[in-house]
Amino acid sequence: MNLNVRHASGGTGASLSRATVLKAFLVLVVILPFANLVLARFRHSFNLTTNTLILLIITLAIAIKSPIWLTTFGAIENFLFLNYLFTPPFHTLNISNRDDLLALLVFLATSITASLILRKLEIRTAKLRQLSKEGLFLSSLAESIIRGHNSIDEILNNSKGTFGLQELAVARTDLNHKGSELRVIYGSISPITKDISDSKIALNAEYSLLAKPAISDPELRKLVTTFGSQVLILLERQLLEANERELSEIRQADQMRVALLNAVSHDLRGPLASSKAAISSLLNKDVSWTPEDQSELLDSASRSLDQLNHLIENLLDMSRLEAGAIFLNWRNVGVEDVVSGAIKSLKSPTELLEISIDPELPPIKGDPILLERVIGNLLENALRFNPKERSVTIAAFRVGASIEIRIIDHGPGMSTKDKSKLFTPFQRLGDRDNSTGVGLGLAIVKGFTELLKGRISVEETFQGGLTMVLSFPIGDEK
């Protein structure tokens, strides 16, 4: 919406002055003399009252779009023409009849009074029209701010033309060793000259609106101040949203730390106690252990230490994911190679694994170590929950521009409610003991998968169980 608000300038004022002079010439020298001369030809057909009314209508018509001084001169000119052409004795300025003199004076007074009233009505109507446009503009701006459709930069850029400004910007007052300094944070004004700084429109103690050229017109300053109050609402809302996001991140970090402490304090205690008990028993000189007992104690300590190592690796992986400190070795990786490497890393028995991989599959674009970790972790979970008499299937095939890898088990499955928490850290949904760690495995799998620009989802296996679905982009095909 364009309100056509413009600063008065020397060029514009000169243009209006020339237009007004030309209009005055046409009215006083051309239109009014011509109209009176035409009426004079019908002088014997119309009486003085009729001519007076006709000239009054012409005077009021001129008053609608003319300055008051031109209307006044026009009324006086018509008064003189009425006296000279239509009032006996004709073609003189003398008036022999007192009623004619009264009629001419009433005409003059009525013309000027009616012209003043019309001019005031026109000015008021124009003002109301302008206020209506301003109201619509500010209403549209407020609606846009409430709905969040526009950024502050967009609003400033769209509004500067409305106010007839070259530039419009939001500045913040920064304190430094020199005192206070205005710094533009939205929009663009450079440099900030003294007249721009002195004519700033303060929104609050910290933020101000700057305009180029500087705004001096009181009405325009008032309108731009109202506009600035709307911008301040958007600015404060953005600050609140930023603070809310920061607080949300802090709350999430606190929740993560609390969950981590609770999980670690619980899960570290078991393997630590087990390994310490086994090692302390072996170091006890008062007991003679058989080779079989020593082997069993060492095996128990080794399993506990492996569990601790796995827990620490998961915690380190999770912390690196949170910090964004994992660097990838991107290259083409064969699906069979990745699956083979993942199977070799498994601690669970692999006899019941069934592998179905399309031999014509193109390579995956990714990091081979992370890919092996992702698939290995999912296979470990599937084997742990799968019935001993049934096999776990890993299948891979092409779907469009992606490679889809499915790990299918026939375990107990899980409820829809639990599925929504499946990839949340520190969740051990369906675990039957405390030997499975702090519940970071699937959270890490999801994080690694997203780092590799892949997707992970979960589906129900036909006739019971879970199917983990991985999708990765295809690498560079030769």
C-alpha positions as CSV (number, residue, x, y, z in Angstrom):
1,M,0.0,0.0,0.0
2,N,1.4,3.4,-0.9
3,L,0.2,6.3,1.3
4,N,1.8,8.8,-1.0
5,V,3.5,10.5,2.0
6,R,6.2,12.8,0.7
7,H,8.5,15.4,2.0
8,A,8.1,19.0,0.6
9,S,11.2,19.9,-1.3
10,G,12.3,22.9,-3.3
11,G,11.7,21.2,-6.6
12,T,8.2,20.0,-5.7
13,G,7.2,23.4,-4.2
14,A,8.4,25.2,-7.4
15,S,6.3,22.8,-9.5
16,L,3.2,23.4,-7.5
17,S,3.7,27.2,-7.6
18,R,3.9,27.1,-11.4
19,A,0.8,25.0,-11.6
20,T,-1.1,27.3,-9.3
21,V,-0.1,30.4,-11.3
22,L,-1.3,28.7,-14.6
23,K,-4.5,27.7,-13.0
24,A,-5.1,31.3,-11.6
25,F,-4.5,32.7,-15.1
26,L,-7.0,30.3,-16.7
27,V,-9.6,31.0,-14.1
28,L,-9.3,34.8,-13.8
29,V,-8.3,35.6,-17.4
30,V,-10.0,33.0,-19.5
31,I,-12.9,31.1,-17.7
32,L,-14.6,33.8,-15.7
33,P,-14.5,36.5,-18.4
34,F,-15.7,34.0,-21.0
35,A,-18.6,32.8,-18.7
36,N,-19.7,36.4,-18.0
37,L,-19.5,37.4,-21.7
38,V,-21.7,34.4,-22.6
39,L,-24.2,35.3,-19.9
40,A,-24.2,38.9,-21.1
41,R,-25.5,37.8,-24.5
42,F,-28.6,36.5,-22.7
43,R,-28.9,39.5,-20.3
44,H,-32.4,40.3,-21.5
45,S,-33.5,36.6,-21.0
46,F,-32.2,36.2,-17.4
47,N,-32.7,38.6,-14.5
48,L,-30.0,39.5,-12.0
49,T,-31.0,36.8,-9.6
50,T,-30.5,34.1,-12.2
51,N,-27.1,35.4,-13.3
52,T,-26.0,35.7,-9.7
53,L,-26.9,32.0,-9.0
54,I,-25.1,30.8,-12.1
55,L,-22.0,32.7,-11.2
56,L,-22.2,31.5,-7.6
57,I,-22.3,27.9,-8.9
58,I,-19.2,28.6,-11.1
59,T,-17.4,30.2,-8.1
60,L,-18.2,27.2,-5.9
61,A,-17.0,24.8,-8.6
62,I,-13.7,26.7,-8.7
63,A,-13.4,26.6,-4.9
64,I,-13.5,22.8,-4.8
65,K,-9.9,22.4,-6.1
66,S,-8.4,25.8,-5.7
67,P,-6.7,27.7,-2.9
68,I,-8.8,30.1,-1.0
69,W,-7.0,33.2,-2.3
70,L,-7.9,32.2,-5.9
71,T,-11.5,31.6,-4.9
72,T,-11.7,35.0,-3.2
73,F,-10.3,36.8,-6.3
74,G,-12.7,34.8,-8.5
75,A,-15.7,35.9,-6.3
76,I,-14.5,39.6,-6.4
77,E,-14.1,39.3,-10.2
78,N,-17.6,37.9,-10.6
79,F,-18.9,40.6,-8.3
80,L,-17.4,43.3,-10.6
81,F,-18.7,41.5,-13.7
82,L,-22.2,41.4,-12.2
83,N,-22.0,45.1,-11.4
84,Y,-20.6,46.0,-14.8
85,L,-22.6,43.8,-17.1
86,F,-25.9,42.9,-15.3
87,T,-26.7,45.8,-13.0
88,P,-28.2,49.0,-14.3
89,P,-26.8,51.4,-15.3
90,F,-24.9,48.8,-17.6
91,H,-21.2,49.0,-18.4
92,T,-20.5,51.1,-15.4
93,L,-19.6,50.3,-11.8
94,N,-22.3,52.5,-10.4
95,I,-25.4,50.9,-8.7
96,S,-28.6,52.9,-8.9
97,N,-30.8,50.4,-7.0
98,R,-30.2,49.7,-3.3
99,D,-31.6,46.1,-3.7
100,D,-29.1,45.4,-6.5
101,L,-26.3,46.6,-4.2
102,L,-27.6,44.3,-1.4
103,A,-27.8,41.4,-3.9
104,L,-24.3,41.9,-5.1
105,L,-22.9,42.1,-1.5
106,V,-24.8,38.9,-0.5
107,F,-23.4,37.2,-3.6
108,L,-19.9,38.2,-2.6
109,A,-20.3,37.2,1.0
110,T,-22.0,33.9,0.1
111,S,-19.3,33.0,-2.5
112,I,-16.5,33.6,-0.1
113,T,-18.2,31.9,2.8
114,A,-19.3,28.8,0.8
115,S,-15.8,28.6,-0.7
116,L,-14.2,28.6,2.7
117,I,-16.6,25.9,3.9
118,L,-16.0,23.8,0.8
119,R,-12.2,24.2,1.1
120,K,-12.3,23.1,4.8
121,L,-14.5,20.1,3.9
122,E,-12.0,19.1,1.1
123,I,-9.1,19.4,3.5
124,R,-10.8,17.4,6.1
125,T,-11.9,14.8,3.6
126,A,-8.3,14.5,2.3
127,K,-7.1,14.2,5.9
128,L,-9.7,11.5,6.7
129,R,-8.7,9.7,3.5
130,Q,-5.0,9.9,4.4
131,L,-5.8,8.7,8.0
132,S,-7.8,5.8,6.5
133,K,-4.9,4.8,4.3
134,E,-2.5,5.1,7.2
135,G,-4.8,3.0,9.4
136,L,-5.1,0.3,6.7
137,F,-1.3,0.3,6.3
138,L,-0.6,0.0,10.0
139,S,-3.4,-2.6,10.4
140,S,-1.8,-4.7,7.5
141,L,1.6,-4.3,9.1
142,A,0.3,-5.4,12.5
143,E,-1.4,-8.4,11.0
144,S,1.8,-9.3,9.1
145,I,3.8,-9.0,12.4
146,I,1.3,-11.1,14.4
147,R,1.3,-13.9,11.8
148,G,5.1,-13.6,11.4
149,H,5.0,-13.5,7.6
150,N,7.7,-10.9,7.2
151,S,11.1,-10.3,8.7
152,I,12.1,-6.9,10.0
153,D,14.4,-6.3,7.0
154,E,11.5,-7.1,4.6
155,I,9.1,-4.7,6.5
156,L,11.6,-1.9,6.5
157,N,12.4,-2.4,2.8
158,N,8.7,-2.5,1.9
159,S,7.8,0.5,4.0
160,K,10.5,3.0,3.1
161,G,8.8,3.7,-0.3
162,T,5.4,4.2,1.5
163,F,6.9,7.0,3.6
164,G,8.8,8.5,0.7
165,L,12.2,7.6,2.2
166,Q,15.4,6.4,0.5
167,E,16.4,4.3,3.5
168,L,14.9,3.1,6.7
169,A,16.7,1.2,9.4
170,V,16.6,0.0,13.0
171,A,19.6,1.0,15.1
172,R,20.8,0.0,18.6
173,T,22.5,2.3,21.0
174,D,25.8,0.6,22.1
175,L,27.9,1.9,25.0
176,N,31.6,2.0,24.6
177,H,34.6,3.9,25.9
178,K,33.6,6.9,23.7
179,G,30.1,7.0,25.1
180,S,27.1,5.8,23.1
181,E,27.1,4.9,19.4
182,L,24.3,4.0,17.0
183,R,24.7,0.7,15.2
184,V,22.4,-0.4,12.5
185,I,21.1,-3.9,13.1
186,Y,18.2,-4.1,10.5
187,G,17.9,-2.2,7.2
188,S,20.8,-0.2,5.7
189,I,21.9,3.4,6.3
190,S,25.5,4.3,5.8
191,P,27.0,6.6,6.9
192,I,24.9,7.7,9.8
193,T,25.2,11.5,9.5
194,K,24.5,14.0,12.3
195,D,21.2,15.1,10.9
196,I,20.0,11.5,10.6
197,S,21.2,10.8,14.1
198,D,19.6,13.9,15.5
199,S,16.2,13.2,13.9
200,K,16.1,9.5,15.0
201,I,12.8,8.2,16.3
202,A,13.4,6.5,19.7
203,L,11.5,3.2,20.1
204,N,12.8,2.6,23.6
205,A,15.9,3.3,25.6
206,E,17.9,0.9,23.3
207,Y,16.4,0.9,19.8
208,S,15.7,3.7,17.4
209,L,14.4,4.2,13.8
210,L,16.7,6.0,11.4
211,A,15.5,7.5,8.2
212,K,17.3,8.9,5.1
213,P,16.6,11.8,4.4
214,A,16.0,12.9,8.0
215,I,12.3,13.3,8.9
216,S,11.4,16.8,9.9
217,D,7.7,16.9,9.1
218,P,5.7,16.5,12.4
219,E,2.9,14.5,10.8
220,L,5.2,12.1,9.1
221,R,7.2,11.7,12.3
222,K,4.0,10.8,14.1
223,L,3.1,8.2,11.5
224,V,6.6,6.7,11.4
225,T,6.6,6.6,15.2
226,T,3.4,4.5,15.2
227,F,5.1,2.3,12.5
228,G,8.1,2.0,14.8
229,S,6.0,0.8,17.7
230,Q,4.8,-2.1,15.5
231,V,8.4,-2.9,14.5
232,L,9.4,-2.9,18.2
233,I,6.7,-5.5,18.9
234,L,8.2,-7.7,16.3
235,L,11.8,-7.0,17.5
236,E,10.8,-7.9,21.1
237,R,9.1,-11.0,20.0
238,Q,12.2,-12.2,18.1
239,L,14.3,-11.5,21.2
240,L,11.8,-13.4,23.3
241,E,11.9,-16.3,20.9
242,A,15.7,-16.3,20.8
243,N,15.8,-16.3,24.6
244,E,13.2,-19.1,24.7
245,R,15.3,-21.2,22.3
246,E,18.4,-20.6,24.4
247,L,16.5,-21.5,27.6
248,S,15.1,-24.6,25.9
249,E,18.6,-25.6,24.9
250,I,19.8,-25.1,28.4
251,R,16.9,-27.1,29.8
252,Q,17.6,-29.9,27.4
253,A,21.3,-29.9,28.3
254,D,20.4,-30.0,32.0
255,Q,18.0,-32.9,31.4
256,M,20.7,-34.6,29.4
257,R,23.2,-34.1,32.2
258,V,20.8,-35.4,34.9
259,A,19.9,-38.4,32.8
260,L,23.5,-39.1,32.1
261,L,24.5,-38.9,35.7
262,N,21.6,-41.2,36.7
263,A,22.3,-43.7,34.0
264,V,26.1,-43.7,34.4
265,S,25.9,-43.9,38.2
266,H,23.7,-47.0,37.8
267,D,25.3,-48.7,34.9
268,L,28.9,-48.1,35.9
269,R,28.4,-49.6,39.3
270,G,27.6,-53.1,38.1
271,P,30.6,-53.9,35.8
272,L,33.0,-52.0,38.1
273,A,31.9,-54.0,41.0
274,S,32.1,-57.2,39.0
275,S,35.6,-56.6,37.6
276,K,36.9,-55.4,40.9
277,A,35.6,-58.5,42.7
278,A,37.1,-60.8,40.1
279,I,40.5,-59.1,40.2
280,S,40.5,-58.8,44.0
281,S,39.7,-62.5,44.3
282,L,42.7,-63.3,42.0
283,L,45.0,-61.1,44.1
284,N,43.9,-62.7,47.4
285,K,46.9,-64.8,48.6
286,D,44.8,-66.6,51.2
287,V,42.8,-68.5,48.5
288,S,44.2,-71.1,46.2
289,W,42.4,-70.9,42.9
290,T,42.3,-73.7,40.4
291,P,43.2,-72.9,36.8
292,E,39.5,-73.2,35.9
293,D,38.5,-70.8,38.6
294,Q,41.2,-68.3,37.6
295,S,40.1,-68.6,34.0
296,E,36.4,-68.0,35.0
297,L,37.3,-64.9,37.1
298,L,39.5,-63.5,34.3
299,D,36.7,-64.0,31.9
300,S,34.2,-62.3,34.2
301,A,36.6,-59.3,34.6
302,S,37.2,-59.2,30.8
303,R,33.4,-59.1,30.1
304,S,32.9,-56.4,32.7
305,L,35.7,-54.3,31.3
306,D,34.3,-54.8,27.8
307,Q,31.0,-53.6,29.0
308,L,32.6,-50.5,30.6
309,N,34.6,-49.9,27.4
310,H,31.3,-50.1,25.3
311,L,29.6,-47.7,27.7
312,I,32.4,-45.2,27.6
313,E,32.6,-45.4,23.8
314,N,28.8,-44.7,23.6
315,L,29.1,-41.7,26.0
316,L,32.0,-40.3,23.9
317,D,30.1,-40.8,20.7
318,M,27.1,-39.1,22.1
319,S,29.1,-36.1,23.4
320,R,30.8,-35.8,20.0
321,L,27.4,-35.9,18.2
322,E,26.1,-33.2,20.6
323,A,29.2,-31.0,20.0
324,G,29.2,-31.6,16.2
325,A,32.8,-32.9,16.5
326,I,32.6,-35.9,14.2
327,F,34.5,-35.7,11.0
328,L,33.5,-37.9,8.1
329,N,35.7,-39.7,5.5
330,W,33.3,-39.5,2.5
331,R,33.8,-42.1,-0.2
332,N,32.1,-44.8,-2.1
333,V,31.5,-47.9,0.0
334,G,30.2,-51.2,-1.2
335,V,27.1,-52.5,0.7
336,E,28.5,-56.0,1.0
337,D,31.8,-54.7,2.4
338,V,29.9,-52.6,5.0
339,V,27.6,-55.5,6.1
340,S,30.6,-57.9,6.2
341,G,32.6,-55.5,8.5
342,A,29.5,-55.0,10.7
343,I,29.0,-58.7,11.1
344,K,32.7,-59.3,12.1
345,S,32.3,-56.7,14.9
346,L,29.4,-58.5,16.5
347,K,29.7,-60.1,19.9
348,S,26.5,-62.1,19.6
349,P,26.5,-65.5,17.6
350,T,26.0,-64.9,13.9
351,E,24.9,-68.4,12.8
352,L,21.2,-67.3,12.5
353,L,21.9,-64.3,10.3
354,E,20.4,-64.4,6.8
355,I,21.9,-62.0,4.2
356,S,20.1,-60.9,1.1
357,I,21.9,-58.3,-0.9
358,D,21.4,-57.5,-4.6
359,P,24.8,-58.1,-6.2
360,E,24.1,-55.3,-8.7
361,L,23.8,-52.7,-6.0
362,P,25.7,-49.4,-6.6
363,P,27.9,-48.1,-3.8
364,I,26.8,-46.0,-0.9
365,K,28.2,-42.5,-0.4
366,G,29.4,-42.3,3.2
367,D,32.0,-43.0,5.9
368,P,32.7,-46.8,6.1
369,I,33.5,-46.9,9.8
370,L,30.2,-45.1,10.8
371,L,28.2,-47.2,8.4
372,E,29.6,-50.4,10.0
373,R,28.8,-48.9,13.5
374,V,25.2,-48.2,12.5
375,I,24.5,-51.6,11.0
376,G,26.5,-53.5,13.6
377,N,24.5,-51.8,16.5
378,L,21.2,-52.6,14.8
379,L,22.2,-56.2,14.2
380,E,23.4,-56.6,17.8
381,N,20.0,-55.3,19.0
382,A,18.1,-57.6,16.6
383,L,20.1,-60.7,17.7
384,R,19.6,-59.9,21.4
385,F,15.8,-59.7,21.1
386,N,15.2,-62.3,18.4
387,P,14.0,-65.8,19.4
388,K,16.9,-68.3,19.4
389,E,15.2,-70.6,16.9
390,R,14.5,-67.9,14.3
391,S,16.9,-66.0,12.0
392,V,17.6,-62.3,11.7
393,T,17.5,-61.0,8.1
394,I,19.6,-58.2,6.6
395,A,18.4,-57.2,3.2
396,A,19.6,-54.5,0.9
397,F,18.2,-53.2,-2.4
398,R,17.9,-50.1,-4.5
399,V,14.9,-47.7,-4.1
400,G,15.0,-44.8,-6.6
401,A,18.1,-42.8,-5.8
402,S,18.8,-44.5,-2.5
403,I,20.0,-47.8,-1.1
404,E,17.6,-49.3,1.5
405,I,18.9,-51.6,4.1
406,R,16.4,-53.6,6.2
407,I,17.3,-55.5,9.4
408,I,14.4,-57.8,10.3
409,D,13.9,-59.6,13.6
410,H,11.0,-61.6,15.0
411,G,11.2,-60.5,18.6
412,P,8.5,-59.2,20.9
413,G,8.2,-55.9,19.1
414,M,7.0,-52.8,21.0
415,S,4.0,-50.6,21.4
416,T,3.3,-47.5,19.4
417,K,4.0,-45.4,22.5
418,D,7.5,-47.0,22.9
419,K,8.3,-46.5,19.2
420,S,8.0,-42.7,19.6
421,K,10.8,-42.9,22.3
422,L,12.9,-45.5,20.4
423,F,15.7,-43.1,19.4
424,T,15.6,-40.9,22.5
425,P,18.8,-41.0,24.6
426,F,18.8,-43.0,27.9
427,Q,15.8,-45.1,26.9
428,R,16.1,-48.9,27.3
429,L,12.7,-49.9,26.0
430,G,12.0,-53.6,26.5
431,D,15.5,-54.4,28.1
432,R,15.3,-57.4,30.3
433,D,18.4,-56.7,32.3
434,N,20.9,-53.9,33.1
435,S,23.7,-55.3,31.1
436,T,22.8,-53.4,27.9
437,G,24.2,-50.0,28.8
438,V,22.7,-46.6,29.4
439,G,20.4,-46.6,26.4
440,L,22.4,-44.6,24.0
441,G,22.8,-47.1,21.2
442,L,19.8,-46.2,19.0
443,A,20.2,-42.5,19.7
444,I,23.8,-42.8,18.4
445,V,22.6,-44.9,15.4
446,K,20.1,-42.1,14.5
447,G,22.7,-39.4,14.9
448,F,25.3,-41.3,12.8
449,T,22.6,-42.0,10.1
450,E,21.6,-38.3,9.9
451,L,25.3,-37.3,9.7
452,L,25.6,-39.7,6.7
453,K,22.6,-37.9,5.1
454,G,20.5,-41.0,5.6
455,R,17.2,-41.8,7.2
456,I,16.2,-44.4,9.8
457,S,12.7,-45.6,10.6
458,V,11.0,-48.5,12.3
459,E,8.3,-50.8,11.0
460,E,6.5,-53.9,12.4
461,T,7.7,-57.2,11.0
462,F,5.0,-59.5,9.6
463,Q,3.9,-62.0,12.2
464,G,5.7,-60.1,15.0
465,G,9.0,-58.3,15.6
466,L,10.6,-55.1,14.4
467,T,12.2,-54.1,11.1
468,M,14.8,-51.3,11.2
469,V,14.9,-49.5,7.8
470,L,18.0,-47.5,6.8
471,S,18.1,-45.4,3.6
472,F,21.4,-43.9,2.3
473,P,22.1,-41.9,-0.8
474,I,23.7,-43.7,-3.7
475,G,27.4,-42.9,-4.3
476,D,29.1,-41.9,-7.6
477,E,28.3,-44.6,-10.1
478,K,30.9,-45.3,-12.7
